[in-house]
Amino acid sequence: MALLAAFQTLLYRYTGQEDILIGSVTAGRTRAEFARLIGYFVNPLVLRATISSDAGFDFLLAHVRRSVLDAFEHQDYPFSILVERLQVVRDPSRAPLFQVMFSMHKAHLPGDEGLSLFALGEAGARINLGGLEMESVALKRRVAQFDLTLMIAEAGEELYATFEYNTDLFDAATIRQMAQSFRTLLDAVVANPAERISRLPLLDREDFLRKGAKARSATAFAPWREKTIHHAFERQAKATPEATAVVSGEQRLSYRELNERANSLARHLRRLGVGPESLVGICMERSAEMLVGLLAILKAGGAYVPLDTSYPPERVAFLLDDARVEVLVTQASLLAQIPAHRAKLVYIDRDWKDIERESCNNLDSFISPDNAAYVIYTSGSTGRPKGVVVSHYNVLSLFAATKSWFEFSHRDVWTLFHSYAFDFSVWELWGALLHGGRLVIVPYFVSRTPEAFRELLGNEGVTVLNQTPTAFYQLIEADRAAGERRQVGQLRLAVALHLGRGER
């Protein structure tokens, strides 16, 4: 029970999933009459735990104990019938009800030197049973039965843990780190069983210091002294105030204009209670004002939650509720598309005369690099969208780590091709503005017409193009059909994101 609770804690800390279902097995020999029968009586059980980060490990252990006892009380209930009764939608690529297995067995043969090796099933290990010699034969499986399996053998006073994993999902380095984290976690719960689950360490001190040094080394060449996205932008605005920052149709804003407008709106947002870790919704058409809104939210200390104007009302309502958005930055023209909610509304267009009365000077900021910068929600393909929180440090580290690859500068012209509710937009937005480049906002219908997009690339002199492969291939076809390449000859770099494998 203790080991199972620790394993469930490990999975919670790795995934953030609060409802953990793990499979285990019983021998199925609950009657004395079964002792002499030869056959397969094993029956899988589903062990469920609901985990709260604020609870102590001892509280979770008590919960797991009740769950395990209840499960063993009904261990004779056939697993196949359970699956049938629950009417689980079957997927031939994975086991039903659970994809992680936990098993533990205890060897009842004390005093033999070969016991430990035999319990682990290592080839060649031998034990003697009153004249009958047994030898362990290791059978290597090429296919993992579950996504992840933790097998523990108890031999005397020692515990041996073995991880079996699906190599399509995990690599060896990840599993080695997971095994080390599990050991560190066990040490911690033994030392302090009442410690909150969120505070239990997964790295020992030596590993923590080593990884910290590696992280510092990896970002030591960062071109930004600043700790946050908006501070890095403010430095650029001070260095090149009259350079064009954003182009949206006929509208052009310099770095000074964009910075000053964002400052005024940020002060307005602070008066509404926006501060560190505040999640502020933003639902706007693609425009320069959208950039003003994003920067203002960061300058006020909050994190932006982008809501695409094409989202159905049901999805917008879910995101506003799930993120507990208290303030929503939008446009009066979009009011009919926004469902009922509790957030305070800020209309950039209709309220601008009041907003611009605020000071346009830079604000004092009290947030750290670890504070949230934005929250991007998944598509919800699994049935329920999940919000991913990204910090200022993450964004700045991205560009610090790729600086030597691409050598971005103030001479580059970028496009904002993707929706700002898609994570790729972070690369486009801040890649342009943090390097002093010019950001061209691509109108929605132009982004859906390769021929029109190709023309825009030439007219604006775009040098850095960011695309998913599908859109990139369509642009190539439009370029071939045009029969001339001069219009897109300014391009020096095209970054294609392969969503499935993370290639560039």
CORNOR-V390738 format. One record per residue. N is the residue number from 1. RES is the residue in three letters. SS is DSSP state (alpha for helix, beta for strand, coil for the rest). NEAR is the number of other C-alpha atoms within 12 Angstrom. Layout:
BEGIN
n->N res->RES ss->SS near->NEAR
n->N res->RES ss->SS near->NEAR
END
This chain:
BEGIN
n->1 res->MET ss->coil near->25
n->2 res->ALA ss->alpha near->25
n->3 res->LEU ss->alpha near->32
n->4 res->LEU ss->alpha near->38
n->5 res->ALA ss->alpha near->39
n->6 res->ALA ss->alpha near->38
n->7 res->PHE ss->alpha near->46
n->8 res->GLN ss->alpha near->41
n->9 res->THR ss->alpha near->47
n->10 res->LEU ss->alpha near->38
n->11 res->LEU ss->alpha near->34
n->12 res->TYR ss->alpha near->28
n->13 res->ARG ss->alpha near->28
n->14 res->TYR ss->alpha near->21
n->15 res->THR ss->alpha near->15
n->16 res->GLY ss->coil near->22
n->17 res->GLN ss->coil near->19
n->18 res->GLU ss->coil near->24
n->19 res->ASP ss->beta near->20
n->20 res->ILE ss->beta near->32
n->21 res->LEU ss->beta near->31
n->22 res->ILE ss->beta near->38
n->23 res->GLY ss->beta near->36
n->24 res->SER ss->beta near->34
n->25 res->VAL ss->beta near->29
n->26 res->THR ss->beta near->29
n->27 res->ALA ss->coil near->22
n->28 res->GLY ss->coil near->26
n->29 res->ARG ss->coil near->21
n->30 res->THR ss->coil near->17
n->31 res->ARG ss->coil near->12
n->32 res->ALA ss->alpha near->9
n->33 res->GLU ss->alpha near->10
n->34 res->PHE ss->alpha near->14
n->35 res->ALA ss->coil near->14
n->36 res->ARG ss->coil near->9
n->37 res->LEU ss->coil near->12
n->38 res->ILE ss->coil near->10
n->39 res->GLY ss->coil near->11
n->40 res->TYR ss->coil near->13
n->41 res->PHE ss->coil near->21
n->42 res->VAL ss->coil near->20
n->43 res->ASN ss->beta near->25
n->44 res->PRO ss->beta near->33
n->45 res->LEU ss->beta near->38
n->46 res->VAL ss->beta near->37
n->47 res->LEU ss->beta near->38
n->48 res->ARG ss->beta near->30
n->49 res->ALA ss->beta near->33
n->50 res->THR ss->beta near->26
n->51 res->ILE ss->coil near->35
n->52 res->SER ss->coil near->24
n->53 res->SER ss->coil near->23
n->54 res->ASP ss->coil near->17
n->55 res->ALA ss->coil near->23
n->56 res->GLY ss->beta near->25
n->57 res->PHE ss->alpha near->38
n->58 res->ASP ss->alpha near->26
n->59 res->PHE ss->alpha near->26
n->60 res->LEU ss->alpha near->36
n->61 res->LEU ss->alpha near->30
n->62 res->ALA ss->alpha near->23
n->63 res->HIS ss->alpha near->26
n->64 res->VAL ss->alpha near->32
n->65 res->ARG ss->alpha near->22
n->66 res->ARG ss->alpha near->19
n->67 res->SER ss->alpha near->26
n->68 res->VAL ss->alpha near->29
n->69 res->LEU ss->alpha near->18
n->70 res->ASP ss->alpha near->17
n->71 res->ALA ss->alpha near->26
n->72 res->PHE ss->alpha near->24
n->73 res->GLU ss->alpha near->15
n->74 res->HIS ss->coil near->21
n->75 res->GLN ss->coil near->26
n->76 res->ASP ss->coil near->24
n->77 res->TYR ss->coil near->21
n->78 res->PRO ss->coil near->20
n->79 res->PHE ss->alpha near->28
n->80 res->SER ss->alpha near->19
n->81 res->ILE ss->alpha near->16
n->82 res->LEU ss->alpha near->20
n->83 res->VAL ss->alpha near->20
n->84 res->GLU ss->alpha near->14
n->85 res->ARG ss->alpha near->12
n->86 res->LEU ss->alpha near->13
n->87 res->GLN ss->coil near->12
n->88 res->VAL ss->coil near->16
n->89 res->VAL ss->coil near->14
n->90 res->ARG ss->coil near->14
n->91 res->ASP ss->coil near->11
n->92 res->PRO ss->coil near->10
n->93 res->SER ss->coil near->15
n->94 res->ARG ss->coil near->18
n->95 res->ALA ss->coil near->25
n->96 res->PRO ss->coil near->30
n->97 res->LEU ss->coil near->29
n->98 res->PHE ss->coil near->29
n->99 res->GLN ss->coil near->27
n->100 res->VAL ss->beta near->35
n->101 res->MET ss->beta near->37
n->102 res->PHE ss->beta near->37
n->103 res->SER ss->beta near->33
n->104 res->MET ss->beta near->28
n->105 res->HIS ss->beta near->23
n->106 res->LYS ss->beta near->22
n->107 res->ALA ss->coil near->26
n->108 res->HIS ss->coil near->17
n->109 res->LEU ss->coil near->19
n->110 res->PRO ss->coil near->19
n->111 res->GLY ss->coil near->15
n->112 res->ASP ss->coil near->19
n->113 res->GLU ss->coil near->16
n->114 res->GLY ss->coil near->27
n->115 res->LEU ss->alpha near->33
n->116 res->SER ss->alpha near->30
n->117 res->LEU ss->alpha near->27
n->118 res->PHE ss->alpha near->30
n->119 res->ALA ss->alpha near->38
n->120 res->LEU ss->coil near->31
n->121 res->GLY ss->coil near->29
n->122 res->GLU ss->coil near->20
n->123 res->ALA ss->coil near->17
n->124 res->GLY ss->coil near->19
n->125 res->ALA ss->coil near->22
n->126 res->ARG ss->beta near->23
n->127 res->ILE ss->beta near->25
n->128 res->ASN ss->beta near->19
n->129 res->LEU ss->beta near->16
n->130 res->GLY ss->coil near->8
n->131 res->GLY ss->coil near->7
n->132 res->LEU ss->beta near->9
n->133 res->GLU ss->beta near->14
n->134 res->MET ss->beta near->19
n->135 res->GLU ss->beta near->20
n->136 res->SER ss->coil near->21
n->137 res->VAL ss->coil near->16
n->138 res->ALA ss->coil near->15
n->139 res->LEU ss->coil near->12
n->140 res->LYS ss->coil near->11
n->141 res->ARG ss->coil near->11
n->142 res->ARG ss->coil near->10
n->143 res->VAL ss->coil near->16
n->144 res->ALA ss->coil near->24
n->145 res->GLN ss->coil near->23
n->146 res->PHE ss->coil near->29
n->147 res->ASP ss->coil near->28
n->148 res->LEU ss->beta near->34
n->149 res->THR ss->beta near->30
n->150 res->LEU ss->beta near->36
n->151 res->MET ss->beta near->30
n->152 res->ILE ss->beta near->29
n->153 res->ALA ss->beta near->28
n->154 res->GLU ss->beta near->26
n->155 res->ALA ss->beta near->27
n->156 res->GLY ss->coil near->21
n->157 res->GLU ss->coil near->14
n->158 res->GLU ss->beta near->17
n->159 res->LEU ss->beta near->23
n->160 res->TYR ss->beta near->29
n->161 res->ALA ss->beta near->29
n->162 res->THR ss->beta near->28
n->163 res->PHE ss->beta near->33
n->164 res->GLU ss->beta near->31
n->165 res->TYR ss->beta near->30
n->166 res->ASN ss->coil near->24
n->167 res->THR ss->coil near->19
n->168 res->ASP ss->coil near->14
n->169 res->LEU ss->coil near->16
n->170 res->PHE ss->coil near->18
n->171 res->ASP ss->coil near->17
n->172 res->ALA ss->alpha near->16
n->173 res->ALA ss->alpha near->12
n->174 res->THR ss->alpha near->18
n->175 res->ILE ss->alpha near->24
n->176 res->ARG ss->alpha near->18
n->177 res->GLN ss->alpha near->23
n->178 res->MET ss->alpha near->30
n->179 res->ALA ss->alpha near->31
n->180 res->GLN ss->alpha near->25
n->181 res->SER ss->alpha near->29
n->182 res->PHE ss->alpha near->35
n->183 res->ARG ss->alpha near->27
n->184 res->THR ss->alpha near->26
n->185 res->LEU ss->alpha near->36
n->186 res->LEU ss->alpha near->31
n->187 res->ASP ss->alpha near->21
n->188 res->ALA ss->alpha near->26
n->189 res->VAL ss->alpha near->32
n->190 res->VAL ss->alpha near->18
n->191 res->ALA ss->alpha near->15
n->192 res->ASN ss->coil near->18
n->193 res->PRO ss->coil near->25
n->194 res->ALA ss->coil near->21
n->195 res->GLU ss->coil near->23
n->196 res->ARG ss->beta near->24
n->197 res->ILE ss->alpha near->36
n->198 res->SER ss->alpha near->23
n->199 res->ARG ss->alpha near->23
n->200 res->LEU ss->coil near->33
n->201 res->PRO ss->coil near->29
n->202 res->LEU ss->coil near->32
n->203 res->LEU ss->coil near->26
n->204 res->ASP ss->coil near->22
n->205 res->ARG ss->alpha near->14
n->206 res->GLU ss->alpha near->13
n->207 res->ASP ss->alpha near->17
n->208 res->PHE ss->alpha near->18
n->209 res->LEU ss->alpha near->13
n->210 res->ARG ss->alpha near->14
n->211 res->LYS ss->alpha near->16
n->212 res->GLY ss->alpha near->17
n->213 res->ALA ss->alpha near->14
n->214 res->LYS ss->alpha near->13
n->215 res->ALA ss->alpha near->19
n->216 res->ARG ss->alpha near->17
n->217 res->SER ss->alpha near->15
n->218 res->ALA ss->alpha near->20
n->219 res->THR ss->coil near->25
n->220 res->ALA ss->coil near->18
n->221 res->PHE ss->coil near->19
n->222 res->ALA ss->coil near->25
n->223 res->PRO ss->coil near->25
n->224 res->TRP ss->coil near->29
n->225 res->ARG ss->coil near->22
n->226 res->GLU ss->coil near->24
n->227 res->LYS ss->coil near->28
n->228 res->THR ss->coil near->35
n->229 res->ILE ss->alpha near->47
n->230 res->HIS ss->alpha near->44
n->231 res->HIS ss->alpha near->34
n->232 res->ALA ss->alpha near->34
n->233 res->PHE ss->alpha near->39
n->234 res->GLU ss->alpha near->38
n->235 res->ARG ss->alpha near->26
n->236 res->GLN ss->alpha near->35
n->237 res->ALA ss->alpha near->32
n->238 res->LYS ss->alpha near->23
n->239 res->ALA ss->alpha near->18
n->240 res->THR ss->coil near->26
n->241 res->PRO ss->coil near->22
n->242 res->GLU ss->coil near->20
n->243 res->ALA ss->coil near->29
n->244 res->THR ss->beta near->32
n->245 res->ALA ss->beta near->43
n->246 res->VAL ss->beta near->41
n->247 res->VAL ss->beta near->36
n->248 res->SER ss->beta near->29
n->249 res->GLY ss->coil near->20
n->250 res->GLU ss->coil near->13
n->251 res->GLN ss->beta near->18
n->252 res->ARG ss->beta near->24
n->253 res->LEU ss->beta near->32
n->254 res->SER ss->beta near->30
n->255 res->TYR ss->alpha near->38
n->256 res->ARG ss->alpha near->31
n->257 res->GLU ss->alpha near->30
n->258 res->LEU ss->alpha near->42
n->259 res->ASN ss->alpha near->45
n->260 res->GLU ss->alpha near->33
n->261 res->ARG ss->alpha near->37
n->262 res->ALA ss->alpha near->42
n->263 res->ASN ss->alpha near->38
n->264 res->SER ss->alpha near->35
n->265 res->LEU ss->alpha near->45
n->266 res->ALA ss->alpha near->44
n->267 res->ARG ss->alpha near->36
n->268 res->HIS ss->alpha near->36
n->269 res->LEU ss->alpha near->41
n->270 res->ARG ss->alpha near->29
n->271 res->ARG ss->alpha near->17
n->272 res->LEU ss->coil near->23
n->273 res->GLY ss->coil near->23
n->274 res->VAL ss->coil near->32
n->275 res->GLY ss->coil near->32
n->276 res->PRO ss->coil near->29
n->277 res->GLU ss->coil near->33
n->278 res->SER ss->coil near->33
n->279 res->LEU ss->beta near->41
n->280 res->VAL ss->beta near->48
n->281 res->GLY ss->beta near->46
n->282 res->ILE ss->beta near->48
n->283 res->CYS ss->beta near->43
n->284 res->MET ss->coil near->37
n->285 res->GLU ss->coil near->33
n->286 res->ARG ss->coil near->39
n->287 res->SER ss->coil near->32
n->288 res->ALA ss->alpha near->38
n->289 res->GLU ss->alpha near->34
n->290 res->MET ss->alpha near->40
n->291 res->LEU ss->alpha near->47
n->292 res->VAL ss->alpha near->40
n->293 res->GLY ss->alpha near->49
n->294 res->LEU ss->alpha near->48
n->295 res->LEU ss->alpha near->46
n->296 res->ALA ss->alpha near->46
n->297 res->ILE ss->alpha near->48
n->298 res->LEU ss->alpha near->52
n->299 res->LYS ss->alpha near->46
n->300 res->ALA ss->coil near->40
n->301 res->GLY ss->coil near->41
n->302 res->GLY ss->coil near->45
n->303 res->ALA ss->beta near->45
n->304 res->TYR ss->beta near->50
n->305 res->VAL ss->beta near->45
n->306 res->PRO ss->beta near->44
n->307 res->LEU ss->coil near->43
n->308 res->ASP ss->coil near->31
n->309 res->THR ss->coil near->28
n->310 res->SER ss->coil near->21
n->311 res->TYR ss->coil near->24
n->312 res->PRO ss->coil near->16
n->313 res->PRO ss->alpha near->22
n->314 res->GLU ss->alpha near->19
n->315 res->ARG ss->alpha near->26
n->316 res->VAL ss->alpha near->32
n->317 res->ALA ss->alpha near->24
n->318 res->PHE ss->alpha near->25
n->319 res->LEU ss->alpha near->41
n->320 res->LEU ss->alpha near->36
n->321 res->ASP ss->alpha near->25
n->322 res->ASP ss->alpha near->22
n->323 res->ALA ss->coil near->34
n->324 res->ARG ss->coil near->24
n->325 res->VAL ss->coil near->33
n->326 res->GLU ss->coil near->31
n->327 res->VAL ss->beta near->37
n->328 res->LEU ss->beta near->45
n->329 res->VAL ss->beta near->47
n->330 res->THR ss->beta near->40
n->331 res->GLN ss->coil near->28
n->332 res->ALA ss->alpha near->21
n->333 res->SER ss->alpha near->16
n->334 res->LEU ss->alpha near->27
n->335 res->LEU ss->alpha near->22
n->336 res->ALA ss->alpha near->13
n->337 res->GLN ss->alpha near->25
n->338 res->ILE ss->coil near->34
n->339 res->PRO ss->coil near->23
n->340 res->ALA ss->coil near->18
n->341 res->HIS ss->coil near->25
n->342 res->ARG ss->coil near->17
n->343 res->ALA ss->coil near->27
n->344 res->LYS ss->beta near->23
n->345 res->LEU ss->beta near->29
n->346 res->VAL ss->beta near->35
n->347 res->TYR ss->beta near->29
n->348 res->ILE ss->coil near->38
n->349 res->ASP ss->coil near->27
n->350 res->ARG ss->coil near->18
n->351 res->ASP ss->coil near->19
n->352 res->TRP ss->alpha near->24
n->353 res->LYS ss->alpha near->15
n->354 res->ASP ss->alpha near->17
n->355 res->ILE ss->alpha near->29
n->356 res->GLU ss->coil near->23
n->357 res->ARG ss->coil near->18
n->358 res->GLU ss->coil near->23
n->359 res->SER ss->coil near->19
n->360 res->CYS ss->coil near->23
n->361 res->ASN ss->coil near->24
n->362 res->ASN ss->coil near->30
n->363 res->LEU ss->coil near->30
n->364 res->ASP ss->coil near->18
n->365 res->SER ss->coil near->26
n->366 res->PHE ss->coil near->19
n->367 res->ILE ss->coil near->29
n->368 res->SER ss->coil near->23
n->369 res->PRO ss->coil near->28
n->370 res->ASP ss->coil near->24
n->371 res->ASN ss->coil near->30
n->372 res->ALA ss->beta near->32
n->373 res->ALA ss->beta near->43
n->374 res->TYR ss->beta near->42
n->375 res->VAL ss->beta near->38
n->376 res->ILE ss->beta near->34
n->377 res->TYR ss->beta near->31
n->378 res->THR ss->coil near->21
n->379 res->SER ss->coil near->20
n->380 res->GLY ss->coil near->14
n->381 res->SER ss->coil near->9
n->382 res->THR ss->coil near->8
n->383 res->GLY ss->coil near->9
n->384 res->ARG ss->coil near->15
n->385 res->PRO ss->coil near->23
n->386 res->LYS ss->coil near->22
n->387 res->GLY ss->beta near->28
n->388 res->VAL ss->beta near->26
n->389 res->VAL ss->beta near->27
n->390 res->VAL ss->beta near->28
n->391 res->SER ss->beta near->31
n->392 res->HIS ss->alpha near->37
n->393 res->TYR ss->alpha near->32
n->394 res->ASN ss->alpha near->26
n->395 res->VAL ss->alpha near->37
n->396 res->LEU ss->alpha near->39
n->397 res->SER ss->alpha near->33
n->398 res->LEU ss->alpha near->29
n->399 res->PHE ss->alpha near->35
n->400 res->ALA ss->alpha near->30
n->401 res->ALA ss->alpha near->24
n->402 res->THR ss->alpha near->22
n->403 res->LYS ss->alpha near->23
n->404 res->SER ss->alpha near->16
n->405 res->TRP ss->alpha near->13
n->406 res->PHE ss->alpha near->20
n->407 res->GLU ss->coil near->20
n->408 res->PHE ss->coil near->30
n->409 res->SER ss->coil near->23
n->410 res->HIS ss->coil near->26
n->411 res->ARG ss->coil near->25
n->412 res->ASP ss->coil near->33
n->413 res->VAL ss->beta near->41
n->414 res->TRP ss->beta near->47
n->415 res->THR ss->beta near->47
n->416 res->LEU ss->beta near->45
n->417 res->PHE ss->coil near->41
n->418 res->HIS ss->coil near->32
n->419 res->SER ss->coil near->34
n->420 res->TYR ss->coil near->38
n->421 res->ALA ss->coil near->37
n->422 res->PHE ss->coil near->27
n->423 res->ASP ss->coil near->30
n->424 res->PHE ss->alpha near->29
n->425 res->SER ss->alpha near->32
n->426 res->VAL ss->alpha near->37
n->427 res->TRP ss->alpha near->36
n->428 res->GLU ss->alpha near->40
n->429 res->LEU ss->alpha near->43
n->430 res->TRP ss->alpha near->39
n->431 res->GLY ss->alpha near->40
n->432 res->ALA ss->alpha near->40
n->433 res->LEU ss->alpha near->48
n->434 res->LEU ss->coil near->45
n->435 res->HIS ss->coil near->39
n->436 res->GLY ss->coil near->35
n->437 res->GLY ss->coil near->37
n->438 res->ARG ss->beta near->41
n->439 res->LEU ss->beta near->47
n->440 res->VAL ss->beta near->43
n->441 res->ILE ss->beta near->42
n->442 res->VAL ss->coil near->39
n->443 res->PRO ss->coil near->25
n->444 res->TYR ss->alpha near->24
n->445 res->PHE ss->alpha near->15
n->446 res->VAL ss->alpha near->23
n->447 res->SER ss->alpha near->29
n->448 res->ARG ss->coil near->20
n->449 res->THR ss->coil near->21
n->450 res->PRO ss->alpha near->29
n->451 res->GLU ss->alpha near->27
n->452 res->ALA ss->alpha near->23
n->453 res->PHE ss->alpha near->35
n->454 res->ARG ss->alpha near->39
n->455 res->GLU ss->alpha near->26
n->456 res->LEU ss->alpha near->33
n->457 res->LEU ss->alpha near->38
n->458 res->GLY ss->alpha near->26
n->459 res->ASN ss->alpha near->21
n->460 res->GLU ss->alpha near->31
n->461 res->GLY ss->coil near->27
n->462 res->VAL ss->coil near->36
n->463 res->THR ss->coil near->33
n->464 res->VAL ss->beta near->39
n->465 res->LEU ss->beta near->43
n->466 res->ASN ss->beta near->37
n->467 res->GLN ss->beta near->33
n->468 res->THR ss->beta near->26
n->469 res->PRO ss->alpha near->21
n->470 res->THR ss->alpha near->17
n->471 res->ALA ss->alpha near->27
n->472 res->PHE ss->alpha near->27
n->473 res->TYR ss->alpha near->16
n->474 res->GLN ss->alpha near->22
n->475 res->LEU ss->alpha near->32
n->476 res->ILE ss->alpha near->23
n->477 res->GLU ss->alpha near->19
n->478 res->ALA ss->alpha near->23
n->479 res->ASP ss->alpha near->25
n->480 res->ARG ss->alpha near->17
n->481 res->ALA ss->alpha near->14
n->482 res->ALA ss->alpha near->18
n->483 res->GLY ss->coil near->13
n->484 res->GLU ss->coil near->16
n->485 res->ARG ss->coil near->20
n->486 res->ARG ss->alpha near->17
n->487 res->GLN ss->alpha near->24
n->488 res->VAL ss->alpha near->31
n->489 res->GLY ss->coil near->22
n->490 res->GLN ss->coil near->24
n->491 res->LEU ss->coil near->26
n->492 res->ARG ss->coil near->21
n->493 res->LEU ss->beta near->22
n->494 res->ALA ss->beta near->29
n->495 res->VAL ss->beta near->27
n->496 res->ALA ss->beta near->23
n->497 res->LEU ss->beta near->23
n->498 res->HIS ss->beta near->17
n->499 res->LEU ss->coil near->15
n->500 res->GLY ss->coil near->10
n->501 res->ARG ss->coil near->10
n->502 res->GLY ss->coil near->12
n->503 res->GLU ss->beta near->11
n->504 res->ARG ss->coil near->18
END
